[in-house]
């Protein structure tokens, strides 16, 4: 198999001010099932994710991300450890979080974990920071949800200061102050790319611009076009704040199979069950088959279908949103490891080249 060239650093513009097109995959480590539709162990699910990340590298995907969760359905609570295992077996794919719940973590430790990953991977680490739409980590680590906004604001500020390099001085209300504190390990080639994930808050868009992060739009339902104002707001804020241009990315769920019908048949029952289960705590509306078909159609947020269907939808929405990066959150609790591996192979060998072809016109 021919080795693909290293993936581009996604937050660096070329001489004309354009950012490279980056096409990646994200997973939350959803528990996979065996051929008898029985859930596998957490340990086997994690081992499967490592194999999936290795395959993503082999088929030419630019980025592989793991999102942090702390529940029985999503047991990948230590994404950086799994990413390090993938890094040791790959050479080109960029690796990162999707997302790290910074509000219930310590910015210093997050930086140390991902700068260690950056060393192991020879400069391929990234991090996407989020407030935590899934709030399981707050009681687990002893944080008060009443401090939800304050925690993220202060910690996003501190993390930005650490990324700059050099001794850090910082003071806030959510943790002990720092005075000329050295933070190791140092990165070899400057700060690794860092993004803030935004699910619908203009304040979060402004925060990303203010602290110098790239913007990742988490679009999990409804029309992607409604996020276009956030892209414009981000670029306007960067300009007004005197910040350099930074890219916009999109994270959305999806599933690729050989045909549209197969993809829908595989994904729909799993999607219904997962949304029905989390709706009790997240306030999501339980989907109907009609609403599901809308979401997988041209105006919806789900990228489910054949390689051609998914590629055309990605290309169209990147153009609409002024984005240069797309990460498909693949997988859904209950799908088999084999179905996920097929998804990854089709995404890398057929979807990614097709998107590049469509956007090159």
C-alpha positions as CSV (number, residue, x, y, z in Angstrom):
1,X,0.0,0.0,0.0
2,X,1.4,3.4,-0.9
3,X,1.9,5.7,2.0
4,X,0.1,9.0,1.7
5,X,1.9,12.3,2.4
6,X,1.6,13.8,5.9
7,X,-1.7,15.6,6.5
8,X,-1.6,19.4,6.5
9,X,-1.5,21.5,9.6
10,X,-5.1,22.7,9.5
11,X,-4.8,26.2,11.2
12,X,-2.1,27.5,8.9
13,X,-3.1,29.5,5.8
14,X,-1.1,29.4,2.5
15,X,0.4,32.5,0.9
16,X,-3.0,33.5,-0.6
17,X,-4.7,33.3,2.8
18,X,-6.5,30.0,2.1
19,X,-6.6,27.1,4.5
20,X,-6.1,23.5,3.4
21,X,-9.1,21.2,3.0
22,X,-9.1,18.7,5.9
23,X,-11.4,15.7,5.9
24,X,-11.5,13.7,9.1
25,X,-13.5,11.3,11.3
26,X,-14.5,11.5,14.9
27,X,-15.8,8.9,17.3
28,X,-17.2,8.9,20.8
29,X,-16.2,5.3,21.3
30,X,-19.8,4.1,21.2
31,X,-20.0,0.5,22.4
32,X,-19.9,-1.9,19.5
33,X,-21.9,-5.1,19.2
34,X,-20.9,-8.6,18.0
35,X,-22.6,-10.5,15.2
36,X,-25.3,-11.7,17.6
37,X,-26.1,-8.0,18.4
38,X,-24.6,-8.4,21.9
39,X,-22.7,-5.4,23.3
40,X,-18.9,-5.9,23.5
41,X,-16.9,-5.1,26.6
42,X,-15.6,-1.6,27.2
43,X,-12.1,-3.0,26.8
44,X,-12.9,-4.5,23.4
45,X,-14.7,-1.4,22.3
46,X,-11.5,0.7,23.1
47,X,-9.3,-1.8,21.3
48,X,-11.6,-1.6,18.3
49,X,-11.3,2.2,18.3
50,X,-7.5,1.9,18.1
51,X,-7.9,-0.4,15.0
52,X,-10.3,2.0,13.5
53,X,-7.8,4.9,13.9
54,X,-5.1,2.8,12.3
55,X,-7.3,2.0,9.3
56,X,-8.2,5.7,9.0
57,X,-4.5,6.5,8.5
58,X,-4.1,3.7,5.9
59,X,-6.9,4.9,3.7
60,X,-5.8,8.5,3.6
61,X,-8.0,10.3,6.1
62,X,-6.6,13.6,7.4
63,X,-7.7,13.5,11.0
64,X,-9.0,11.1,13.6
65,X,-10.6,12.5,16.7
66,X,-12.0,10.9,19.9
67,X,-14.6,12.7,22.0
68,X,-14.6,12.5,25.8
69,X,-17.5,10.8,27.6
70,X,-18.0,9.1,30.9
71,X,-20.9,6.7,30.6
72,X,-21.6,3.0,30.0
73,X,-22.5,3.7,26.4
74,X,-19.4,5.8,25.7
75,X,-16.5,4.4,27.7
76,X,-13.7,6.3,26.1
77,X,-13.0,8.6,29.0
78,X,-9.2,8.9,28.3
79,X,-9.0,9.8,24.7
80,X,-5.4,10.8,24.8
81,X,-4.3,7.3,25.8
82,X,-6.1,5.7,22.9
83,X,-4.8,8.4,20.5
84,X,-1.2,7.7,21.7
85,X,-1.7,4.0,20.9
86,X,-2.9,5.0,17.4
87,X,0.0,7.4,17.0
88,X,2.5,4.6,17.7
89,X,1.1,2.6,14.7
90,X,0.6,5.4,12.2
91,X,2.8,8.0,10.4
92,X,0.7,10.7,8.8
93,X,-2.9,11.1,10.2
94,X,-3.4,14.0,12.6
95,X,-4.9,13.0,16.0
96,X,-6.9,14.8,18.6
97,X,-9.9,15.2,20.8
98,X,-13.4,15.7,19.7
99,X,-14.0,17.2,22.2
100,X,-12.2,17.6,25.5
101,X,-14.6,18.9,28.2
102,X,-12.3,21.6,29.5
103,X,-14.8,22.9,32.1
104,X,-14.3,19.8,34.2
105,X,-10.6,19.3,33.6
106,X,-7.5,21.2,34.4
107,X,-6.0,23.2,31.5
108,X,-2.5,22.5,32.6
109,X,-3.0,18.7,32.5
110,X,-4.9,18.9,29.2
111,X,-2.0,20.7,27.7
112,X,0.5,18.3,29.2
113,X,-1.4,15.3,27.9
114,X,-1.7,16.6,24.3
115,X,1.8,18.0,24.2
116,X,2.9,14.5,25.1
117,X,0.7,13.1,22.3
118,X,2.3,15.7,20.0
119,X,5.8,14.3,20.9
120,X,4.8,10.7,20.5
121,X,3.1,11.4,17.1
122,X,5.9,13.7,15.9
123,X,3.8,16.8,15.7
124,X,0.4,15.5,14.8
125,X,-1.7,16.4,17.9
126,X,-4.7,18.7,18.1
127,X,-7.3,19.5,20.6
128,X,-10.9,20.6,20.4
129,X,-12.1,22.2,23.6
130,X,-15.8,22.3,24.7
131,X,-18.0,23.3,27.6
132,X,-19.7,19.9,27.8
133,X,-23.1,19.5,26.3
134,X,-22.9,16.1,28.0
135,X,-22.5,17.0,31.6
136,X,-21.6,13.6,33.1
137,X,-18.1,14.8,34.0
138,X,-19.2,17.6,36.3
139,X,-20.5,15.5,39.2
140,X,-17.8,12.9,38.5
141,X,-15.0,15.4,39.1
142,X,-16.8,17.5,41.7
143,X,-17.8,20.6,39.7
144,X,-20.9,22.6,40.2
145,X,-23.1,23.1,37.2
146,X,-23.9,26.5,38.5
147,X,-20.4,27.5,37.5
148,X,-20.8,26.1,33.9
149,X,-20.1,29.3,32.0
150,X,-17.5,30.7,34.4
151,X,-15.5,27.5,34.4
152,X,-15.2,27.4,30.6
153,X,-14.4,31.1,30.2
154,X,-11.6,31.0,32.7
155,X,-10.1,27.7,31.6
156,X,-10.3,28.6,27.9
157,X,-8.3,31.8,28.8
158,X,-5.7,29.8,30.8
159,X,-5.3,27.2,28.1
160,X,-4.7,29.9,25.5
161,X,-2.0,31.4,27.8
162,X,-0.3,28.0,28.2
163,X,-0.3,27.4,24.4
164,X,1.7,30.6,23.9
165,X,4.7,28.9,25.5
166,X,7.0,30.3,28.2
167,X,6.3,30.9,31.9
168,X,2.6,31.4,32.6
169,X,1.1,33.9,35.0
170,X,-2.7,33.8,35.4
171,X,-5.3,34.4,38.1
172,X,-9.0,33.5,38.2
173,X,-11.6,32.2,40.6
174,X,-11.9,28.5,39.5
175,X,-8.4,27.3,40.4
176,X,-5.2,28.4,42.1
177,X,-3.2,31.3,40.4
178,X,0.0,30.7,38.5
179,X,3.0,33.0,38.7
180,X,5.8,32.6,36.2
181,X,5.1,28.9,36.1
182,X,6.9,26.7,33.7
183,X,4.7,24.1,31.9
184,X,6.3,21.0,30.3
185,X,6.7,19.2,28.0
186,X,7.6,21.8,25.5
187,X,6.4,21.3,21.9
188,X,9.0,21.1,19.2
189,X,7.3,23.2,16.5
190,X,5.2,25.8,18.4
191,X,1.7,25.3,19.7
192,X,-0.4,22.4,18.4
193,X,-3.7,23.4,16.7
194,X,-6.5,24.2,19.2
195,X,-10.2,24.6,18.4
196,X,-13.2,25.6,20.4
197,X,-16.3,23.5,19.7
198,X,-19.5,25.6,19.3
199,X,-23.0,24.2,19.3
200,X,-25.1,27.3,18.9
201,X,-23.8,30.1,21.1
202,X,-22.6,33.4,19.6
203,X,-20.8,34.1,22.9
204,X,-18.7,31.0,22.3
205,X,-17.9,32.1,18.8
206,X,-16.6,35.5,20.1
207,X,-14.6,33.6,22.8
208,X,-12.9,31.5,20.3
209,X,-11.8,34.6,18.3
210,X,-10.8,36.5,21.4
211,X,-8.4,33.8,22.7
212,X,-7.1,32.9,19.3
213,X,-8.7,29.5,18.7
214,X,-10.0,28.0,15.5
215,X,-13.7,27.4,15.3
216,X,-15.4,24.0,15.2
217,X,-19.1,24.1,14.5
218,X,-20.9,21.1,16.1
219,X,-24.0,20.6,13.9
220,X,-26.0,17.6,15.1
221,X,-29.5,18.5,14.0
222,X,-31.5,20.9,11.7
223,X,-30.2,22.8,8.7
224,X,-26.4,23.3,8.6
225,X,-27.1,26.6,6.8
226,X,-28.3,28.2,10.0
227,X,-24.7,28.1,11.2
228,X,-23.5,30.3,8.4
229,X,-23.9,33.5,10.5
230,X,-21.6,32.0,13.1
231,X,-18.8,31.6,10.5
232,X,-19.3,35.3,9.4
233,X,-19.3,36.4,13.0
234,X,-16.1,34.5,13.7
235,X,-14.2,36.1,10.8
236,X,-15.6,39.6,11.8
237,X,-14.5,39.1,15.4
238,X,-11.0,38.0,14.4
239,X,-10.6,41.1,12.3
240,X,-11.9,43.5,14.9
241,X,-9.8,41.9,17.6
242,X,-6.7,42.1,15.5
243,X,-6.3,38.3,15.4
244,X,-4.9,36.5,12.3
245,X,-7.3,34.6,10.1
246,X,-8.3,31.1,11.4
247,X,-10.2,28.2,9.9
248,X,-13.8,27.0,10.5
249,X,-14.6,23.3,10.7
250,X,-17.7,21.3,10.9
251,X,-18.5,18.2,13.0
252,X,-21.6,16.2,12.2
253,X,-22.9,12.6,12.6
254,X,-23.0,10.2,9.6
255,X,-22.6,6.7,8.3
256,X,-21.4,5.5,4.9
257,X,-22.3,2.2,3.3
258,X,-22.3,0.8,-0.3
259,X,-25.8,2.2,-1.1
260,X,-28.1,4.8,0.4
261,X,-30.6,2.1,1.4
262,X,-28.0,0.0,3.2
263,X,-26.7,3.1,5.1
264,X,-30.1,4.1,6.2
265,X,-31.1,0.6,7.2
266,X,-28.0,0.1,9.3
267,X,-28.0,3.5,10.9
268,X,-31.7,4.3,11.6
269,X,-32.6,1.7,14.3
270,X,-29.4,2.5,16.2
271,X,-29.8,6.2,15.9
272,X,-33.4,6.0,17.2
273,X,-32.4,3.9,20.2
274,X,-29.5,6.2,21.1
275,X,-31.5,9.4,20.8
276,X,-34.5,7.9,22.7
277,X,-32.1,7.0,25.5
278,X,-30.3,10.3,25.8
279,X,-33.5,12.3,25.3
280,X,-34.3,11.7,29.0
281,X,-31.3,13.8,30.1
282,X,-30.5,16.0,27.1
283,X,-34.0,17.1,26.2
284,X,-33.8,15.9,22.6
285,X,-37.0,15.1,20.7
286,X,-37.3,11.4,19.8
287,X,-37.0,11.2,16.0
288,X,-39.6,9.7,13.7
289,X,-38.7,8.0,10.5
290,X,-40.0,11.1,8.7
291,X,-37.8,13.4,10.7
292,X,-34.9,11.1,10.2
293,X,-35.3,11.1,6.5
294,X,-35.4,14.9,6.6
295,X,-32.1,15.0,8.5
296,X,-30.3,12.7,6.0
297,X,-31.7,14.7,3.1
298,X,-30.0,17.8,1.6
299,X,-31.2,20.2,4.2
300,X,-30.5,18.1,7.3
301,X,-27.5,17.5,9.6
302,X,-26.9,13.8,9.1
303,X,-24.5,12.5,6.5
304,X,-25.9,9.0,5.9
305,X,-25.8,7.3,2.6
306,X,-23.6,6.0,-0.2
307,X,-20.1,7.6,-0.8
308,X,-21.5,9.8,-3.6
309,X,-24.4,11.1,-1.5
310,X,-22.3,11.8,1.5
311,X,-19.5,13.5,-0.5
312,X,-21.9,15.8,-2.3
313,X,-23.5,16.8,1.0
314,X,-20.1,17.5,2.6
315,X,-19.0,19.6,-0.4
316,X,-22.2,21.6,-0.5
317,X,-22.2,22.4,3.2
318,X,-18.6,23.3,3.4
319,X,-19.2,25.9,0.7
320,X,-22.4,27.2,2.4
321,X,-20.6,27.6,5.8
322,X,-17.3,29.0,4.4
323,X,-15.6,26.1,6.2
324,X,-12.4,24.2,5.1
325,X,-12.7,21.2,7.4
326,X,-15.2,18.4,7.9
327,X,-15.2,15.8,10.6
328,X,-17.8,13.1,10.4
329,X,-18.8,11.6,13.7
330,X,-19.1,8.0,12.6
331,X,-20.6,5.1,14.5
332,X,-23.7,4.7,16.6
333,X,-24.1,2.5,19.6
334,X,-25.0,-1.0,18.5
335,X,-23.3,-1.0,15.1
336,X,-20.7,-3.7,14.6
337,X,-17.0,-3.2,14.4
338,X,-17.1,-4.6,10.8
339,X,-19.7,-2.0,9.8
340,X,-17.6,0.8,11.2
341,X,-14.5,-0.5,9.5
342,X,-16.4,-0.6,6.2
343,X,-17.6,3.0,6.9
344,X,-14.0,4.2,7.4
345,X,-12.7,2.4,4.3
346,X,-15.4,3.9,2.1
347,X,-15.0,7.4,3.6
348,X,-11.2,7.3,3.0
349,X,-11.1,5.7,-0.4
350,X,-14.3,7.2,-2.0
351,X,-15.8,10.0,0.0
352,X,-12.6,12.0,0.6
353,X,-11.3,11.9,-3.0
354,X,-14.8,12.8,-4.3
355,X,-15.1,15.8,-1.9
356,X,-11.8,17.1,-3.1
357,X,-12.8,16.7,-6.7
358,X,-16.1,18.5,-6.2
359,X,-14.5,21.4,-4.4
360,X,-11.7,21.7,-6.9
361,X,-14.1,22.8,-9.6
